[in-house]
Amino acid sequence: MLMLSACVGSGPTPLPGNQITATFPSGGIANQIVVTAIDRLPLRNAELIAPDGHATAAQSITATPAPTTTFSQQTPSLLNPGLGYGVGSIGSNALAPNVVGAAPLTQGRLLATVSTATIALPDPLAYRRDWQHYRIRLKLGNPPQQENREIAAPAPPAAG
């Protein structure tokens, strides 16, 4: 029985942690950069910084605090006498055949904010020519907990 509880107690896959990405959406408009931030602080400002220092502000920014997810962890039916749990009978699929119909529900809360910003390229041809020298400046949080960060600008989509 000790072996069974160790198998069942593994829990759900961990929720994503802090990460910030900038991409051109696949199949989307080739002259817009989408910045996605999963962070403890909400994204409040995003700017594309050109090599000459010119800043282009994001057209839109959305922030969704603490998304939640509900999942059910199904457990084996210990009341089914036909299911043997002797050490010799536990195989790789021993927990799958009989599960309790009313499994407990658990709710996970992401202790972060999911933010998205859209930045339109002011000059797509200049960007394509010199994109390695562009950067994205971000402002996250509200005073007094405010942070400034910079990330690299994404490579433009392949010409096609």
Kinemage of the C-alpha trace (Angstrom):
@kinemage 1
@onewidth
@group {chain A} dominant
@subgroup {mainchain}
@vectorlist {calphas} color= white
{ca met a 1} P 0.000 0.000 0.000
{ca leu a 2} L 2.908 2.360 0.623
{ca met a 3} L 3.967 1.967 -3.003
{ca leu a 4} L 0.458 2.907 -4.179
{ca ser a 5} L 0.367 6.184 -2.257
{ca ala a 6} L 3.744 7.181 -3.684
{ca cys a 7} L 2.428 6.669 -7.237
{ca val a 8} L -0.809 8.571 -6.674
{ca gly a 9} L 0.768 11.552 -4.878
{ca ser a 10} L 2.824 12.808 -7.805
{ca gly a 11} L 0.390 15.702 -8.476
{ca pro a 12} L -0.208 17.866 -11.527
{ca thr a 13} L 2.387 19.330 -13.854
{ca pro a 14} L 3.791 22.577 -12.394
{ca leu a 15} L 2.361 25.819 -13.738
{ca pro a 16} L 4.679 28.046 -15.799
{ca gly a 17} L 6.941 30.475 -13.985
{ca asn a 18} L 8.227 33.943 -14.836
{ca gln a 19} L 8.982 34.313 -18.535
{ca ile a 20} L 8.863 37.067 -21.143
{ca thr a 21} L 8.860 36.442 -24.889
{ca ala a 22} L 8.595 38.613 -27.985
{ca thr a 23} L 7.487 37.043 -31.262
{ca phe a 24} L 5.852 37.666 -34.582
{ca pro a 25} L 2.637 35.636 -34.451
{ca ser a 26} L 2.672 32.783 -36.961
{ca gly a 27} L 0.161 33.386 -39.701
{ca gly a 28} L -0.443 36.856 -38.285
{ca ile a 29} L 0.427 40.356 -39.349
{ca ala a 30} L 4.158 40.499 -40.182
{ca asn a 31} L 4.521 44.081 -38.966
{ca gln a 32} L 3.453 43.495 -35.358
{ca ile a 33} L 5.438 42.149 -32.434
{ca val a 34} L 3.550 40.404 -29.633
{ca val a 35} L 5.143 40.486 -26.183
{ca thr a 36} L 3.875 37.912 -23.684
{ca ala a 37} L 4.867 38.141 -20.025
{ca ile a 38} L 4.134 35.646 -17.273
{ca asp a 39} L 5.429 37.393 -14.207
{ca arg a 40} L 4.486 38.264 -10.636
{ca leu a 41} L 4.149 41.880 -11.822
{ca pro a 42} L 1.709 43.005 -14.528
{ca leu a 43} L 3.089 44.516 -17.734
{ca arg a 44} L 2.278 48.239 -17.776
{ca asn a 45} L 4.337 49.551 -20.707
{ca ala a 46} L 6.211 48.110 -23.679
{ca glu a 47} L 8.263 50.003 -26.257
{ca leu a 48} L 10.267 48.966 -29.293
{ca ile a 49} L 13.587 50.839 -29.168
{ca ala a 50} L 15.249 51.455 -32.542
{ca pro a 51} L 19.046 51.635 -32.943
{ca asp a 52} L 18.812 55.459 -33.061
{ca gly a 53} L 16.930 55.495 -29.712
{ca his a 54} L 13.455 56.216 -31.163
{ca ala a 55} L 10.764 54.487 -29.045
{ca thr a 56} L 7.530 53.069 -30.467
{ca ala a 57} L 4.940 52.415 -27.748
{ca ala a 58} L 2.693 49.357 -27.659
{ca gln a 59} L -0.719 49.785 -29.281
{ca ser a 60} L -2.407 47.638 -26.666
{ca ile a 61} L -1.579 45.954 -23.368
{ca thr a 62} L -3.751 43.487 -21.471
{ca ala a 63} L -3.030 41.917 -18.094
{ca thr a 64} L -4.922 39.026 -16.493
{ca pro a 65} L -4.057 38.503 -12.832
{ca ala a 66} L -3.750 35.038 -11.320
{ca pro a 67} L -5.417 32.726 -13.834
{ca thr a 68} L -6.740 29.549 -12.245
{ca thr a 69} L -7.066 26.014 -13.477
{ca thr a 70} L -9.152 23.177 -12.074
{ca phe a 71} L -8.082 19.589 -12.451
{ca ser a 72} L -9.223 16.215 -11.223
{ca gln a 73} L -6.737 13.747 -9.872
{ca gln a 74} L -8.283 10.378 -10.406
{ca thr a 75} L -7.457 7.751 -7.806
{ca pro a 76} L -7.720 3.973 -8.014
{ca ser a 77} L -10.784 2.335 -6.565
{ca leu a 78} L -9.592 0.602 -3.429
{ca leu a 79} L -13.037 -0.899 -2.881
{ca asn a 80} L -12.885 -3.098 -5.990
{ca pro a 81} L -11.932 -6.597 -4.810
{ca gly a 82} L -11.067 -7.628 -8.384
{ca leu a 83} L -8.142 -5.238 -8.547
{ca gly a 84} L -5.103 -6.758 -6.852
{ca tyr a 85} L -2.532 -4.507 -5.229
{ca gly a 86} L 0.000 -7.096 -4.126
{ca val a 87} L 3.593 -6.123 -4.841
{ca gly a 88} L 3.796 -8.657 -7.652
{ca ser a 89} L 0.607 -7.407 -9.336
{ca ile a 90} L 1.423 -3.689 -9.696
{ca gly a 91} L 2.431 -3.039 -13.276
{ca ser a 92} L 2.793 0.073 -15.404
{ca asn a 93} L -0.965 0.259 -16.020
{ca ala a 94} L -2.203 -0.958 -12.640
{ca leu a 95} L -3.707 2.394 -11.689
{ca ala a 96} L -5.655 2.889 -14.923
{ca pro a 97} L -8.342 0.154 -15.045
{ca asn a 98} L -10.646 1.249 -12.199
{ca val a 99} L -10.879 4.831 -11.039
{ca val a 100} L -13.265 6.480 -8.655
{ca gly a 101} L -15.971 8.306 -10.632
{ca ala a 102} L -16.142 11.257 -8.231
{ca ala a 103} L -12.460 12.098 -8.020
{ca pro a 104} L -11.532 15.124 -5.920
{ca leu a 105} L -11.116 18.415 -7.766
{ca thr a 106} L -8.145 20.620 -7.078
{ca gln a 107} L -7.738 24.200 -8.152
{ca gly a 108} L -4.331 25.611 -9.031
{ca arg a 109} L -3.675 29.336 -8.992
{ca leu a 110} L -0.852 30.849 -10.969
{ca leu a 111} L 0.762 33.369 -8.631
{ca ala a 112} L 1.564 35.625 -11.547
{ca thr a 113} L -0.044 37.864 -14.118
{ca val a 114} L -0.301 36.934 -17.783
{ca ser a 115} L 0.206 40.093 -19.856
{ca thr a 116} L 0.210 40.665 -23.610
{ca ala a 117} L 1.336 43.746 -25.548
{ca thr a 118} L 1.180 44.426 -29.296
{ca ile a 119} L 3.725 46.742 -30.892
{ca ala a 120} L 3.371 47.846 -34.530
{ca leu a 121} L 6.640 48.237 -36.443
{ca pro a 122} L 7.016 51.879 -37.539
{ca asp a 123} L 9.205 50.864 -40.516
{ca pro a 124} L 9.078 47.109 -41.316
{ca leu a 125} L 11.842 47.364 -43.966
{ca ala a 126} L 14.264 49.128 -41.603
{ca tyr a 127} L 13.435 46.591 -38.896
{ca arg a 128} L 14.081 43.642 -41.229
{ca arg a 129} L 17.431 45.170 -42.247
{ca asp a 130} L 18.689 45.921 -38.700
{ca trp a 131} L 16.531 43.908 -36.266
{ca gln a 132} L 19.527 42.650 -34.228
{ca his a 133} L 20.057 46.210 -32.960
{ca tyr a 134} L 16.465 46.764 -31.783
{ca arg a 135} L 15.368 45.980 -28.233
{ca ile a 136} L 12.122 45.987 -26.278
{ca arg a 137} L 11.890 48.046 -23.083
{ca leu a 138} L 9.327 46.875 -20.538
{ca lys a 139} L 7.857 48.401 -17.416
{ca leu a 140} L 6.246 45.921 -15.032
{ca gly a 141} L 4.280 46.552 -11.860
{ca asn a 142} L 2.879 49.583 -10.116
{ca pro a 143} L 4.727 51.964 -7.755
{ca pro a 144} L 6.326 51.207 -5.367
{ca gln a 145} L 6.895 47.719 -6.846
{ca gln a 146} L 7.926 48.668 -10.357
{ca glu a 147} L 10.678 47.134 -12.482
{ca asn a 148} L 12.193 48.113 -15.823
{ca arg a 149} L 13.536 45.347 -18.052
{ca glu a 150} L 14.835 44.999 -21.588
{ca ile a 151} L 14.682 42.005 -23.903
{ca ala a 152} L 16.011 41.385 -27.395
{ca ala a 153} L 13.715 42.084 -30.318
{ca pro a 154} L 12.623 38.980 -32.240
{ca ala a 155} L 13.932 37.993 -35.660
{ca pro a 156} L 11.509 38.991 -38.412
{ca pro a 157} L 9.496 36.207 -40.030
{ca ala a 158} L 11.062 34.579 -43.072
{ca ala a 159} L 10.204 36.369 -46.313
{ca gly a 160} L 7.939 34.214 -48.324
